[in-house]
């Protein structure tokens, strides 16, 4: 019995019209009123749409009340059950909503299932929601009809209405019997992400980067819409029964169908328009504003601008996931226009700090991405090793590594120059310019890293002389293991003219290395030539010098070093002298002229 319910009268009181109500004092009356108010507040806490406790578990309530951070425990989960009413686990809603969709194969415990719908009876909520997104920026969305002006981009192009959206919580899968040696078929959910409210940048957190201004946006609500499923057979929309949740795409609309469980008939019908799936969650985000000057400097055609941005976004998302130790799919992005902005967010309810953790290490992120694209992968357009992602299959058709490779080559070269300037001390002076030196202790790759990055950043020509070049793998700090032969081969693949002068090979390792370099299209010369005068017949070109892009004064660079291009760059104590830019053009040109003198006494390498 609830405390505020009236006292049940006794039998004697019911028989007498004189004692229908018990006699209470004024104090008792106000105490009962107080109890009624307390119970009313408890009812509101239990059933309120925003604050209700009935739909939450203990962990969710702790997170909502601030006792624990939201990312400390999983947020909304998509429960998965089989048609035999057995649990098949859970998936995080932010990623599961695009994977366990009607018509998609689902693999659980090495068995194949087919997603057939959602258990709306167990879920309880069967209503539809409508959303609208801005036609101008295609980034901002609201529930219901959109306003006249987009609060995010201030555009007045109107809003597109997305109707018949449901937010599922229980997915149903049906066992399938796969054929032996059957390959997994291609499926992809058509998915869009939107901001549910204008993000207010944290101005004090703005960071100037090599790609533009990076700002933290703090916590923002993200809307995910799933429109349909793309398969090898075409586009498959969803037609979800309004009563039981079965996908009726392959059923006749004139007759009923059996429910998931128990074999009972259901006479429910799909809505008049295809059903869409949606999920909303709050998370952490950052925004990178891309300046218009970048498109002009890189000569990106207007028709390829979106492909460039999608390729760039996928490269950065992959880099963030690696640096932040996030799983694939736990970082997402939005592409906003006017101004062009890439918004990166944690694809985890509540946010985990993946994207914000790299906001102060963005240059390190760019250098890591450059290594992944230019050193670790030899593909031309893109592949799973460098750009493609299972979670972002929709972007594969737009990704083109060739659009962003020149940008990252330049960023890597710029980073190398900045690293030299930061770490090196002036050692030689030539009438108004300084040569920068790096001394590399034994076991270190200081200096060698900058040499590698400057070589990979070349766009026109490389002239190089040293005793030998070996195909020995080197453990670079960024995780790659490219040899110097691999680095020079990559330069040749970038259509850089490369001339190499070495001694006559002394062993099988040197012979194999020179063979690989020649096969890559590199001009390989051997010093000295056989008919040289006797006084220098036994001499060697013992110097190690490199001249890069000499005909472009702003990008030109020359390097004098003590190390040969082999695994010895890490083993021995070496020095590296760097001169770059128009201020050092005389020293750079002098380096190339000296290399050309040596080339006159050299002969093209030929295998005997």
Buried (B, 14 or more C-beta within 10 A) or exposed (E): EEEBEEEEBEEEBEEEEEEEEEEEEEEEEEBBEEBBEEBEEEEEEEEEEEEEBEEEEEBBEBBBEEEEEBBEBBBBBBBBBBBEEEEBEBBBBBBBBBBBBBBBBBEEEEBBBBBBBBBBBBBEEBEBBBBBBBBBBBBBBBBEEBEEBBEBBEBEEBBEEBBBBBBBBBBBBBBEEEEEEEEEEEBBBBBBBBBBEBBEBEEEBBBEBBBBBBBBBBBBBBBBBBBBBBBEEEEBBBBBBBBBBBBBBEBEEEEBBEBBBEEEEBEBBBBEEBBBBBBBBBBBBBBBBBEEEBBEEEEBEEEBBBBBBBBBBBBBBBBBBBBBEBEEBBBBBBBBBEEBBBBBBBBBBBBBBBBBBBBEBBBBBBBBBBBBBBBBBEEEBBBEEBBBBEBBBBBBEBBBBEBBBBBBBBBBBBBBBEBBEEEBEEBEEEEEBBBBBBBBEEEBBBBBBBBBBBBBBBBBBBBBBBBBBBBBBBEBEBEBEBBBBBBBBBBBEBEBBBBBBBBBBEEEBBBBBBBBBBEBEBBBBBBBEEEBEEEEEEEEBEBBBBBBBBEBBEBBBBBBBBBBBBBBBBEBEBBBBBBBBEBBBEBBBBBBEBBBEBBEBBBEBEEE
